[in-house]
Amino acid sequence: MDIKKIRADFPLLKEWVYLDNAFVGVMPRQVKEGYEEYVDLWYNFSPPGEKTILQEWLLRATRLREKVADFVKVNTNEIAFTTCTGSGLNIVVNGMDWEKGDNVVFPEWEHNALHTNTTARNGVEARVIKARDYRFELADIEKQIDDRTKLIQVSHVSFVNGDTMDLKALTEMAHEHGAKVLVDATQAVGALDVDYHKPGVDFVSVAPYKYLMGPTGLAFLYVSEENIDKLIPDRTGWKNQIFEGDNPEESISEGSAEKFEYGTIHFQGVFALEKAIDYLNAIGTKNIERRNLELAGYLYDGLVAKGKGMYTPDTPSSPIVSYFEDDPLPLAAKLKDMKIKVTGREAHGGHMRISSHFYNTKDDIDKLLSNIP
């Protein structure tokens, strides 16, 4: 990587040591240009050729769907655009056929816990996995699974301390009991080189405004091909209408996850996210993962050398590194005044969460380390 050239694409790095991508990522100038392209297209009402402006938006969405699928190594028909991570999670939960006596299993640190109005209303038991030594062990999850387990939800990367889940082993375990696996991958996609087809997971929900450096208000949901027709859309709109009368638009055919979109999506976000994925692809996801883990390891070693109690177990397996801190909020505010951005959190035990990305440097980390007590 030509880090000097890359950093020039992020003007704020001239002023900030930005180490808070697990909270909100920052965008390169190319993504900003994607937003501007959308606005200019609409402002000037100048779609190319003979297309209407809506046709141009839909064309861009189709193109992005292909790029998103390729980025996470799944099929194009398995991707639906949503509004946020929680939207994708809810589409899955609300679209399943629940019966009283079913149960769901999830770690206690899930950002959107799998204990919802839908599961509660249907008499579904919530089985919560407790952390052991700051991580969630597969053996502990297995003890909670039985033949009435319908859904298991996990995060690919923990937003608390960056620990990662073995999705293949978990999925094999779940499928032996007929359970489905739902993954929150917002802290993984863009940070790591991911493949969601290989481990056999059923559903993956992602918001792109963190490590993908993309927009808010646009997210995506992966529904594996064998689950598309089994999952019922939780809402109905012009994309998945069931009224057989005179309809102005054609419904999405069965066999496509696009039926879970049901209506108009955040097209400005489409323009921006395409630019973000193009940017990351030009660098290479394997290169990004390698650099992210190198930086995380350097930070981890530096914190250990300072005698910090580490919340992140072992060698980091993601860019997120956390350590225990008695006064996290005042320290985070102090660092922010110094133009060093990290997150101080009181939830799940007081801690500091530091989350670099490929454009960061060891000098950034050294500056942080020199300014924490």
Contacts in CASP RR format, 6 or more apart in sequence:
PFRMAT RR
TARGET T0000
AUTHOR 0000-0000-0000
METHOD contacts of the structure
MODEL  1
MDIKKIRADFPLLKEWVYLDNAFVGVMPRQVKEGYEEYVDLWYNFSPPGE
KTILQEWLLRATRLREKVADFVKVNTNEIAFTTCTGSGLNIVVNGMDWEK
GDNVVFPEWEHNALHTNTTARNGVEARVIKARDYRFELADIEKQIDDRTK
LIQVSHVSFVNGDTMDLKALTEMAHEHGAKVLVDATQAVGALDVDYHKPG
VDFVSVAPYKYLMGPTGLAFLYVSEENIDKLIPDRTGWKNQIFEGDNPEE
SISEGSAEKFEYGTIHFQGVFALEKAIDYLNAIGTKNIERRNLELAGYLY
DGLVAKGKGMYTPDTPSSPIVSYFEDDPLPLAAKLKDMKIKVTGREAHGG
HMRISSHFYNTKDDIDKLLSNIP
1 283 0 8 1.000
1 287 0 8 1.000
1 291 0 8 1.000
1 358 0 8 1.000
3 359 0 8 1.000
3 361 0 8 1.000
6 283 0 8 1.000
6 358 0 8 1.000
6 359 0 8 1.000
7 13 0 8 1.000
7 359 0 8 1.000
7 361 0 8 1.000
9 28 0 8 1.000
9 29 0 8 1.000
9 30 0 8 1.000
9 279 0 8 1.000
9 359 0 8 1.000
10 26 0 8 1.000
10 27 0 8 1.000
10 28 0 8 1.000
10 29 0 8 1.000
10 359 0 8 1.000
11 29 0 8 1.000
12 18 0 8 1.000
12 26 0 8 1.000
13 26 0 8 1.000
13 359 0 8 1.000
15 339 0 8 1.000
16 339 0 8 1.000
16 340 0 8 1.000
16 341 0 8 1.000
17 339 0 8 1.000
17 340 0 8 1.000
17 341 0 8 1.000
17 364 0 8 1.000
17 367 0 8 1.000
17 368 0 8 1.000
18 25 0 8 1.000
18 26 0 8 1.000
18 341 0 8 1.000
18 360 0 8 1.000
18 364 0 8 1.000
19 340 0 8 1.000
19 341 0 8 1.000
19 342 0 8 1.000
19 354 0 8 1.000
19 355 0 8 1.000
19 356 0 8 1.000
19 360 0 8 1.000
19 364 0 8 1.000
19 365 0 8 1.000
19 368 0 8 1.000
20 341 0 8 1.000
20 342 0 8 1.000
20 343 0 8 1.000
20 353 0 8 1.000
20 354 0 8 1.000
20 355 0 8 1.000
21 191 0 8 1.000
21 210 0 8 1.000
21 211 0 8 1.000
21 319 0 8 1.000
21 355 0 8 1.000
21 356 0 8 1.000
21 357 0 8 1.000
22 159 0 8 1.000
22 162 0 8 1.000
22 187 0 8 1.000
22 210 0 8 1.000
22 319 0 8 1.000
22 320 0 8 1.000
22 343 0 8 1.000
22 353 0 8 1.000
22 355 0 8 1.000
23 210 0 8 1.000
23 343 0 8 1.000
23 353 0 8 1.000
23 355 0 8 1.000
24 209 0 8 1.000
24 210 0 8 1.000
25 209 0 8 1.000
25 210 0 8 1.000
25 211 0 8 1.000
25 213 0 8 1.000
25 214 0 8 1.000
25 357 0 8 1.000
26 213 0 8 1.000
27 213 0 8 1.000
27 214 0 8 1.000
27 272 0 8 1.000
27 276 0 8 1.000
28 213 0 8 1.000
28 276 0 8 1.000
28 279 0 8 1.000
30 275 0 8 1.000
30 276 0 8 1.000
30 278 0 8 1.000
30 279 0 8 1.000
31 213 0 8 1.000
31 214 0 8 1.000
31 272 0 8 1.000
31 275 0 8 1.000
31 276 0 8 1.000
31 279 0 8 1.000
33 275 0 8 1.000
34 271 0 8 1.000
34 272 0 8 1.000
34 274 0 8 1.000
34 275 0 8 1.000
35 215 0 8 1.000
35 268 0 8 1.000
35 269 0 8 1.000
35 271 0 8 1.000
35 272 0 8 1.000
37 271 0 8 1.000
38 267 0 8 1.000
38 268 0 8 1.000
38 269 0 8 1.000
38 270 0 8 1.000
38 271 0 8 1.000
38 272 0 8 1.000
39 268 0 8 1.000
40 46 0 8 1.000
41 47 0 8 1.000
41 53 0 8 1.000
41 56 0 8 1.000
42 53 0 8 1.000
45 53 0 8 1.000
47 53 0 8 1.000
47 55 0 8 1.000
47 56 0 8 1.000
48 56 0 8 1.000
51 59 0 8 1.000
57 267 0 8 1.000
57 270 0 8 1.000
60 267 0 8 1.000
60 270 0 8 1.000
60 271 0 8 1.000
60 274 0 8 1.000
61 81 0 8 1.000
61 265 0 8 1.000
61 267 0 8 1.000
61 270 0 8 1.000
63 274 0 8 1.000
64 270 0 8 1.000
64 273 0 8 1.000
64 274 0 8 1.000
64 277 0 8 1.000
65 76 0 8 1.000
65 79 0 8 1.000
65 81 0 8 1.000
65 258 0 8 1.000
66 76 0 8 1.000
67 274 0 8 1.000
67 277 0 8 1.000
67 278 0 8 1.000
67 281 0 8 1.000
68 79 0 8 1.000
68 220 0 8 1.000
68 273 0 8 1.000
68 277 0 8 1.000
69 75 0 8 1.000
69 76 0 8 1.000
69 78 0 8 1.000
69 79 0 8 1.000
71 189 0 8 1.000
71 277 0 8 1.000
71 280 0 8 1.000
71 281 0 8 1.000
71 285 0 8 1.000
72 185 0 8 1.000
72 189 0 8 1.000
72 194 0 8 1.000
72 195 0 8 1.000
72 196 0 8 1.000
72 204 0 8 1.000
72 206 0 8 1.000
72 222 0 8 1.000
73 194 0 8 1.000
73 195 0 8 1.000
73 196 0 8 1.000
73 197 0 8 1.000
73 198 0 8 1.000
74 196 0 8 1.000
74 197 0 8 1.000
74 222 0 8 1.000
74 224 0 8 1.000
75 197 0 8 1.000
75 225 0 8 1.000
77 225 0 8 1.000
77 228 0 8 1.000
77 255 0 8 1.000
77 256 0 8 1.000
77 257 0 8 1.000
77 258 0 8 1.000
78 222 0 8 1.000
78 223 0 8 1.000
78 224 0 8 1.000
78 225 0 8 1.000
78 228 0 8 1.000
78 257 0 8 1.000
79 220 0 8 1.000
79 221 0 8 1.000
79 222 0 8 1.000
79 257 0 8 1.000
79 258 0 8 1.000
80 88 0 8 1.000
80 91 0 8 1.000
80 220 0 8 1.000
80 221 0 8 1.000
80 223 0 8 1.000
80 257 0 8 1.000
80 258 0 8 1.000
80 259 0 8 1.000
80 260 0 8 1.000
80 261 0 8 1.000
81 218 0 8 1.000
81 219 0 8 1.000
81 220 0 8 1.000
81 221 0 8 1.000
81 261 0 8 1.000
81 265 0 8 1.000
81 266 0 8 1.000
81 270 0 8 1.000
82 88 0 8 1.000
82 91 0 8 1.000
82 205 0 8 1.000
82 218 0 8 1.000
82 219 0 8 1.000
82 220 0 8 1.000
82 221 0 8 1.000
82 260 0 8 1.000
82 261 0 8 1.000
83 217 0 8 1.000
83 218 0 8 1.000
83 219 0 8 1.000
83 266 0 8 1.000
84 207 0 8 1.000
84 216 0 8 1.000
84 217 0 8 1.000
84 219 0 8 1.000
85 111 0 8 1.000
85 112 0 8 1.000
85 184 0 8 1.000
85 186 0 8 1.000
85 205 0 8 1.000
85 206 0 8 1.000
85 207 0 8 1.000
85 219 0 8 1.000
86 112 0 8 1.000
86 205 0 8 1.000
86 219 0 8 1.000
87 205 0 8 1.000
87 219 0 8 1.000
87 221 0 8 1.000
88 203 0 8 1.000
88 205 0 8 1.000
88 219 0 8 1.000
88 221 0 8 1.000
88 260 0 8 1.000
89 112 0 8 1.000
89 114 0 8 1.000
89 153 0 8 1.000
89 182 0 8 1.000
89 184 0 8 1.000
89 205 0 8 1.000
90 116 0 8 1.000
90 118 0 8 1.000
90 234 0 8 1.000
91 221 0 8 1.000
91 231 0 8 1.000
91 233 0 8 1.000
91 234 0 8 1.000
91 260 0 8 1.000
92 151 0 8 1.000
92 180 0 8 1.000
92 182 0 8 1.000
92 203 0 8 1.000
92 205 0 8 1.000
92 221 0 8 1.000
92 223 0 8 1.000
92 231 0 8 1.000
93 114 0 8 1.000
93 116 0 8 1.000
93 118 0 8 1.000
93 119 0 8 1.000
93 151 0 8 1.000
93 182 0 8 1.000
94 118 0 8 1.000
94 234 0 8 1.000
95 231 0 8 1.000
95 232 0 8 1.000
95 233 0 8 1.000
95 234 0 8 1.000
96 150 0 8 1.000
96 151 0 8 1.000
96 180 0 8 1.000
96 231 0 8 1.000
96 232 0 8 1.000
97 232 0 8 1.000
98 118 0 8 1.000
98 119 0 8 1.000
98 122 0 8 1.000
98 123 0 8 1.000
98 124 0 8 1.000
98 150 0 8 1.000
99 122 0 8 1.000
100 122 0 8 1.000
100 123 0 8 1.000
100 124 0 8 1.000
101 123 0 8 1.000
101 124 0 8 1.000
101 125 0 8 1.000
101 148 0 8 1.000
102 122 0 8 1.000
102 123 0 8 1.000
102 124 0 8 1.000
102 125 0 8 1.000
102 148 0 8 1.000
102 149 0 8 1.000
102 150 0 8 1.000
103 124 0 8 1.000
103 125 0 8 1.000
103 126 0 8 1.000
103 127 0 8 1.000
103 144 0 8 1.000
103 146 0 8 1.000
103 148 0 8 1.000
103 149 0 8 1.000
103 150 0 8 1.000
104 114 0 8 1.000
104 115 0 8 1.000
104 119 0 8 1.000
104 124 0 8 1.000
104 125 0 8 1.000
104 126 0 8 1.000
104 127 0 8 1.000
104 149 0 8 1.000
104 150 0 8 1.000
104 151 0 8 1.000
104 152 0 8 1.000
104 153 0 8 1.000
105 114 0 8 1.000
105 127 0 8 1.000
105 129 0 8 1.000
105 141 0 8 1.000
105 144 0 8 1.000
105 145 0 8 1.000
105 149 0 8 1.000
105 151 0 8 1.000
105 152 0 8 1.000
105 153 0 8 1.000
105 179 0 8 1.000
106 113 0 8 1.000
106 114 0 8 1.000
106 115 0 8 1.000
106 126 0 8 1.000
106 127 0 8 1.000
106 128 0 8 1.000
106 129 0 8 1.000
106 152 0 8 1.000
106 153 0 8 1.000
106 154 0 8 1.000
107 128 0 8 1.000
107 129 0 8 1.000
107 131 0 8 1.000
107 136 0 8 1.000
107 141 0 8 1.000
107 154 0 8 1.000
107 155 0 8 1.000
108 128 0 8 1.000
108 129 0 8 1.000
108 130 0 8 1.000
108 131 0 8 1.000
109 131 0 8 1.000
109 136 0 8 1.000
109 155 0 8 1.000
109 158 0 8 1.000
109 159 0 8 1.000
109 160 0 8 1.000
109 348 0 8 1.000
110 153 0 8 1.000
110 154 0 8 1.000
110 155 0 8 1.000
110 184 0 8 1.000
111 155 0 8 1.000
111 159 0 8 1.000
111 184 0 8 1.000
111 186 0 8 1.000
112 184 0 8 1.000
113 126 0 8 1.000
114 126 0 8 1.000
114 151 0 8 1.000
114 153 0 8 1.000
114 182 0 8 1.000
115 126 0 8 1.000
119 126 0 8 1.000
124 150 0 8 1.000
127 144 0 8 1.000
127 149 0 8 1.000
129 136 0 8 1.000
129 140 0 8 1.000
129 141 0 8 1.000
129 144 0 8 1.000
130 140 0 8 1.000
132 140 0 8 1.000
133 313 0 8 1.000
134 161 0 8 1.000
134 163 0 8 1.000
134 311 0 8 1.000
134 312 0 8 1.000
134 313 0 8 1.000
135 158 0 8 1.000
135 161 0 8 1.000
135 163 0 8 1.000
135 313 0 8 1.000
136 154 0 8 1.000
136 163 0 8 1.000
136 165 0 8 1.000
138 166 0 8 1.000
138 169 0 8 1.000
138 170 0 8 1.000
138 173 0 8 1.000
141 152 0 8 1.000
141 154 0 8 1.000
141 170 0 8 1.000
141 173 0 8 1.000
142 173 0 8 1.000
145 152 0 8 1.000
145 173 0 8 1.000
145 174 0 8 1.000
145 177 0 8 1.000
145 179 0 8 1.000
146 177 0 8 1.000
147 177 0 8 1.000
147 178 0 8 1.000
149 174 0 8 1.000
149 177 0 8 1.000
149 178 0 8 1.000
149 179 0 8 1.000
150 179 0 8 1.000
150 180 0 8 1.000
151 179 0 8 1.000
151 180 0 8 1.000
151 181 0 8 1.000
151 182 0 8 1.000
152 170 0 8 1.000
152 174 0 8 1.000
152 179 0 8 1.000
152 180 0 8 1.000
152 181 0 8 1.000
152 182 0 8 1.000
153 181 0 8 1.000
153 182 0 8 1.000
153 183 0 8 1.000
153 184 0 8 1.000
154 165 0 8 1.000
154 167 0 8 1.000
154 170 0 8 1.000
154 181 0 8 1.000
154 182 0 8 1.000
154 183 0 8 1.000
154 184 0 8 1.000
155 165 0 8 1.000
155 183 0 8 1.000
155 184 0 8 1.000
155 185 0 8 1.000
155 187 0 8 1.000
156 164 0 8 1.000
156 165 0 8 1.000
156 167 0 8 1.000
156 183 0 8 1.000
156 184 0 8 1.000
156 185 0 8 1.000
156 187 0 8 1.000
156 188 0 8 1.000
156 194 0 8 1.000
156 204 0 8 1.000
157 163 0 8 1.000
157 164 0 8 1.000
157 165 0 8 1.000
157 185 0 8 1.000
157 187 0 8 1.000
157 188 0 8 1.000
157 191 0 8 1.000
157 192 0 8 1.000
157 317 0 8 1.000
157 318 0 8 1.000
157 320 0 8 1.000
158 164 0 8 1.000
158 165 0 8 1.000
158 187 0 8 1.000
158 320 0 8 1.000
159 186 0 8 1.000
159 187 0 8 1.000
159 320 0 8 1.000
160 311 0 8 1.000
160 322 0 8 1.000
160 345 0 8 1.000
160 348 0 8 1.000
160 351 0 8 1.000
160 353 0 8 1.000
161 311 0 8 1.000
161 312 0 8 1.000
161 313 0 8 1.000
161 320 0 8 1.000
161 321 0 8 1.000
161 322 0 8 1.000
161 351 0 8 1.000
161 353 0 8 1.000
162 187 0 8 1.000
162 312 0 8 1.000
162 316 0 8 1.000
162 317 0 8 1.000
162 318 0 8 1.000
162 319 0 8 1.000
162 320 0 8 1.000
162 321 0 8 1.000
162 322 0 8 1.000
163 312 0 8 1.000
163 313 0 8 1.000
163 317 0 8 1.000
163 318 0 8 1.000
164 188 0 8 1.000
164 317 0 8 1.000
164 318 0 8 1.000
165 183 0 8 1.000
167 181 0 8 1.000
167 183 0 8 1.000
167 196 0 8 1.000
167 199 0 8 1.000
167 200 0 8 1.000
167 201 0 8 1.000
168 198 0 8 1.000
168 199 0 8 1.000
168 200 0 8 1.000
170 181 0 8 1.000
170 199 0 8 1.000
171 181 0 8 1.000
171 199 0 8 1.000
171 200 0 8 1.000
171 201 0 8 1.000
171 202 0 8 1.000
174 180 0 8 1.000
174 181 0 8 1.000
175 181 0 8 1.000
180 202 0 8 1.000
180 203 0 8 1.000
180 227 0 8 1.000
181 200 0 8 1.000
181 201 0 8 1.000
181 202 0 8 1.000
181 203 0 8 1.000
182 201 0 8 1.000
182 202 0 8 1.000
182 203 0 8 1.000
182 204 0 8 1.000
182 205 0 8 1.000
183 196 0 8 1.000
183 201 0 8 1.000
183 203 0 8 1.000
183 204 0 8 1.000
183 205 0 8 1.000
184 205 0 8 1.000
185 194 0 8 1.000
185 196 0 8 1.000
185 204 0 8 1.000
185 205 0 8 1.000
185 206 0 8 1.000
186 205 0 8 1.000
186 206 0 8 1.000
186 207 0 8 1.000
186 210 0 8 1.000
187 210 0 8 1.000
187 211 0 8 1.000
187 318 0 8 1.000
187 320 0 8 1.000
188 194 0 8 1.000
188 211 0 8 1.000
188 318 0 8 1.000
189 206 0 8 1.000
189 208 0 8 1.000
189 211 0 8 1.000
189 212 0 8 1.000
190 211 0 8 1.000
190 212 0 8 1.000
190 213 0 8 1.000
190 280 0 8 1.000
190 285 0 8 1.000
190 288 0 8 1.000
191 210 0 8 1.000
191 211 0 8 1.000
191 288 0 8 1.000
191 289 0 8 1.000
191 292 0 8 1.000
191 318 0 8 1.000
191 319 0 8 1.000
191 357 0 8 1.000
192 285 0 8 1.000
192 288 0 8 1.000
192 289 0 8 1.000
192 292 0 8 1.000
192 318 0 8 1.000
193 285 0 8 1.000
193 286 0 8 1.000
193 288 0 8 1.000
193 289 0 8 1.000
194 285 0 8 1.000
196 204 0 8 1.000
196 222 0 8 1.000
197 224 0 8 1.000
200 224 0 8 1.000
201 224 0 8 1.000
202 223 0 8 1.000
202 224 0 8 1.000
202 227 0 8 1.000
203 221 0 8 1.000
203 222 0 8 1.000
203 223 0 8 1.000
203 224 0 8 1.000
203 227 0 8 1.000
204 221 0 8 1.000
204 222 0 8 1.000
205 219 0 8 1.000
205 220 0 8 1.000
205 221 0 8 1.000
205 222 0 8 1.000
206 212 0 8 1.000
206 219 0 8 1.000
206 220 0 8 1.000
206 221 0 8 1.000
206 222 0 8 1.000
207 216 0 8 1.000
207 217 0 8 1.000
207 219 0 8 1.000
208 214 0 8 1.000
208 215 0 8 1.000
208 218 0 8 1.000
208 219 0 8 1.000
208 220 0 8 1.000
208 273 0 8 1.000
208 276 0 8 1.000
209 215 0 8 1.000
209 216 0 8 1.000
209 217 0 8 1.000
211 319 0 8 1.000
211 357 0 8 1.000
212 273 0 8 1.000
212 276 0 8 1.000
212 277 0 8 1.000
212 280 0 8 1.000
213 276 0 8 1.000
213 279 0 8 1.000
213 280 0 8 1.000
214 269 0 8 1.000
214 272 0 8 1.000
214 273 0 8 1.000
214 276 0 8 1.000
215 266 0 8 1.000
215 268 0 8 1.000
215 269 0 8 1.000
215 272 0 8 1.000
215 273 0 8 1.000
217 266 0 8 1.000
217 269 0 8 1.000
218 265 0 8 1.000
218 266 0 8 1.000
218 269 0 8 1.000
218 270 0 8 1.000
218 272 0 8 1.000
218 273 0 8 1.000
221 257 0 8 1.000
221 260 0 8 1.000
222 257 0 8 1.000
223 231 0 8 1.000
223 257 0 8 1.000
223 260 0 8 1.000
225 255 0 8 1.000
228 254 0 8 1.000
228 255 0 8 1.000
228 256 0 8 1.000
228 257 0 8 1.000
228 259 0 8 1.000
229 254 0 8 1.000
229 255 0 8 1.000
231 260 0 8 1.000
233 240 0 8 1.000
233 259 0 8 1.000
233 260 0 8 1.000
233 262 0 8 1.000
235 262 0 8 1.000
236 242 0 8 1.000
236 262 0 8 1.000
237 262 0 8 1.000
237 263 0 8 1.000
238 247 0 8 1.000
238 248 0 8 1.000
238 249 0 8 1.000
238 251 0 8 1.000
238 262 0 8 1.000
238 263 0 8 1.000
239 249 0 8 1.000
239 251 0 8 1.000
239 252 0 8 1.000
239 258 0 8 1.000
239 259 0 8 1.000
239 261 0 8 1.000
239 262 0 8 1.000
239 263 0 8 1.000
240 251 0 8 1.000
240 252 0 8 1.000
240 259 0 8 1.000
240 260 0 8 1.000
240 261 0 8 1.000
240 262 0 8 1.000
241 247 0 8 1.000
241 249 0 8 1.000
241 251 0 8 1.000
242 251 0 8 1.000
251 259 0 8 1.000
252 258 0 8 1.000
252 259 0 8 1.000
252 261 0 8 1.000
280 288 0 8 1.000
283 358 0 8 1.000
287 358 0 8 1.000
288 358 0 8 1.000
291 358 0 8 1.000
292 318 0 8 1.000
292 319 0 8 1.000
292 356 0 8 1.000
292 357 0 8 1.000
292 358 0 8 1.000
293 316 0 8 1.000
293 317 0 8 1.000
293 318 0 8 1.000
293 319 0 8 1.000
295 319 0 8 1.000
295 356 0 8 1.000
295 358 0 8 1.000
295 360 0 8 1.000
295 361 0 8 1.000
295 362 0 8 1.000
295 365 0 8 1.000
296 316 0 8 1.000
296 318 0 8 1.000
296 319 0 8 1.000
296 320 0 8 1.000
296 321 0 8 1.000
296 356 0 8 1.000
297 315 0 8 1.000
297 316 0 8 1.000
297 321 0 8 1.000
298 362 0 8 1.000
298 365 0 8 1.000
299 316 0 8 1.000
299 321 0 8 1.000
299 354 0 8 1.000
299 356 0 8 1.000
299 365 0 8 1.000
299 368 0 8 1.000
299 369 0 8 1.000
300 310 0 8 1.000
300 312 0 8 1.000
300 315 0 8 1.000
300 316 0 8 1.000
300 321 0 8 1.000
302 365 0 8 1.000
302 369 0 8 1.000
303 309 0 8 1.000
303 310 0 8 1.000
303 321 0 8 1.000
303 323 0 8 1.000
303 369 0 8 1.000
304 310 0 8 1.000
306 369 0 8 1.000
306 372 0 8 1.000
308 323 0 8 1.000
308 324 0 8 1.000
309 323 0 8 1.000
309 324 0 8 1.000
310 322 0 8 1.000
310 323 0 8 1.000
310 324 0 8 1.000
311 322 0 8 1.000
311 323 0 8 1.000
311 324 0 8 1.000
311 351 0 8 1.000
312 320 0 8 1.000
312 321 0 8 1.000
312 322 0 8 1.000
312 323 0 8 1.000
319 355 0 8 1.000
319 356 0 8 1.000
319 357 0 8 1.000
320 353 0 8 1.000
320 354 0 8 1.000
320 355 0 8 1.000
321 353 0 8 1.000
321 354 0 8 1.000
321 355 0 8 1.000
322 351 0 8 1.000
322 352 0 8 1.000
322 353 0 8 1.000
322 354 0 8 1.000
323 351 0 8 1.000
323 352 0 8 1.000
324 349 0 8 1.000
324 350 0 8 1.000
324 351 0 8 1.000
325 331 0 8 1.000
325 344 0 8 1.000
325 350 0 8 1.000
325 351 0 8 1.000
325 352 0 8 1.000
326 350 0 8 1.000
328 344 0 8 1.000
328 345 0 8 1.000
328 346 0 8 1.000
328 350 0 8 1.000
328 351 0 8 1.000
328 352 0 8 1.000
329 344 0 8 1.000
329 346 0 8 1.000
331 344 0 8 1.000
331 352 0 8 1.000
331 372 0 8 1.000
331 373 0 8 1.000
332 342 0 8 1.000
332 343 0 8 1.000
332 344 0 8 1.000
332 352 0 8 1.000
335 341 0 8 1.000
335 342 0 8 1.000
335 368 0 8 1.000
335 371 0 8 1.000
335 372 0 8 1.000
338 371 0 8 1.000
340 367 0 8 1.000
340 368 0 8 1.000
340 371 0 8 1.000
342 352 0 8 1.000
342 353 0 8 1.000
342 354 0 8 1.000
342 355 0 8 1.000
342 368 0 8 1.000
343 352 0 8 1.000
343 353 0 8 1.000
343 354 0 8 1.000
343 355 0 8 1.000
344 350 0 8 1.000
344 351 0 8 1.000
344 352 0 8 1.000
344 353 0 8 1.000
345 351 0 8 1.000
345 352 0 8 1.000
345 353 0 8 1.000
352 372 0 8 1.000
354 368 0 8 1.000
356 364 0 8 1.000
356 365 0 8 1.000
END
